[in-house]
Amino acid sequence: NIQQQSSKFNNITSKMMLNVSCFARIVVVAALSIITGVDSFAFTTLQNHVALKSRGETCIYAQDTNNARRKILLNVPLIASGLIACPPNSFAADTDVESFLKSGGVAMPMGVSGQAGKGRPETGIIFRDGSEVARDSRTGDVLTEILVGPSSDPTAIIATFTSPWSLQTGSVFDVECRDGKTGDGAFLSVTKPLSKDFADTPTSFFTDELFKPTGRFSFYGAPTDVKVKKSRVVNGVRYIDLSFSTLSQSTMTEIPRNAIVAATVPSGSDRAVVLVGSASANRWVNKGAGEAVTKTVESFRAVPAPKTGMKVRARVNSSSIADLLN
């Protein structure tokens, strides 16, 4: 019985392999027929060579070769259009931005492990050609020169603030100071053009800019539980106190955070320059992080740069400079 079952199994397997072999031959010969333009000769040869003398049966894939060729010819345009319409990198590009996780939820959210497969956060920062971000390690003073406005006539802005945290460097950072262990920090950004006067611009404009899908706080996903606690204007600077939650990369739980936004519109600009300081809710109250963030954002200033004879032009550090300025 065992020998009979084994023999039956071998026969079935052999027949399956023969059919697979027949199909492979048909595909190859049909492809050659399409490429070289050979019609009757190629398929006559196909029918003669694919026929198998296995128990007097002919391979099922060799039957009705004209119909098989017709199906192949009809599917060639479909396959070609699919290859053209779906370039190799299209799927990766579509999933870059929308699936970020929030930056403040882990100790090293912008580290190598946190950045894998992620796109670069968009802060709207464009540096003036020849400028760099500098921080005095003794005083904590941070200074940089950026451009705002249309690319045809950009305005140079000097932005300064004082930070107790070290300056971050690397391809994913523009102007940012933070503590890599605690996640406390502050970063600079520029909004899109204001549609109303600065005084009449609603608070939602700034929160929408801050939590947009490509923003710094959306590195691992959109923040949740966003609540504006207070909004006030002091000496031309709008301060917005708010809270929100971010997803932790390490624990996959939501981490509450507090933040203060300082926004101002420099003279001659239609965009707001913004400094955002934040820390976890626990550290905000119990570790003195709230006081450090408050002092940092209150030190923020953004004013037009002094006029010089040098041409105002953007530093080439992004492929989308024109898009950001326009």
C-alpha positions, 0 to 999 in steps of 0.5 A: 500500500505504501509503495502504491501511494508513493507511486501515485504521488510521484505520478501526480507530481510528475504531471504537475511539473510537466504542466508547469514546464509546458506553461513556461515554454509557452510564455517564452515562445509567446514573448519571442513571437511578440518581440520578433513579429513571428506569427504562424511559424512560432506558434506551429513550432510551439505546438509541435514541441509542447505536445507531450507523449505522457500516456498519450495526452497532450499538454493542456497548455498547448491547446488553442494557442491562437487564443493564448497568443491573443490573451498575451497580446491584449495584456501587454499594454496593461502590463506596460502601462502598470510599469510606467504608472508605478515607478519604483519609489512611488510607494515609499514617497507616499508613506513618508510624511503621513506616518511620522511619530511624534518627536517628543515622546522618546529620548532620541526621537530624531536619532538613527533608529527614530529616523529610519524610513522617515521624511525630513520635518518641514519647518519653513526655515531657509537660511541666508547664503553664507549664514550658519546657526551659532550658539554661545556655550557660555551664555546659551545665546543662539543666533541665525539669519533666515529668509522669509517672503517670496523668492523674488524679493526675500527679506533677511531676518535675524532670529535670536533666543537663549537656550539652556539646551545644546544646539542640534546638528544634522540633516533633519535639524534646522534651528533646534536646541534640545536635551537628548535625554529628557526631550526638553527643547525649542525649535524655530519655524516659519509659517505660511503667509498670513491671510489677515493682520497679525492681531486678527489672526486666530490662534488656530492658524498657529496650532494648524501650522505647528501640528501639520502632517509634515511638521516637527511634532508630527514626526511619528504621527499627528498629536492628539488632545490638543488644547489651547490654555492661554493666548496673549500678545506682549510687545508684538509677540504672541504667546500661546500656552498649549498641551497635547499628547504624542506617541512614544516610539519605545512604549507605544503609549501617548505621552502628554506634553506642554508647550509655549509658542512665541510668534512674531511678524517682522517688519516687511514680512507677511509670515510669522517667525515662531519659536516653540518650546516644549517638555513632557507634562511630568517634567514641566511641573516636577522637574522645572522644565516649564520655567526653562521653556518659559525663559527660552521663549520669552528671550525670542526676538526676530527682526529685519537684518541690517541692510548691506551691499551683499545680495540677499539670496538663499543658501542651497540646502533644499530642493524645495527652496522656491516652494517654501519662499513662494 
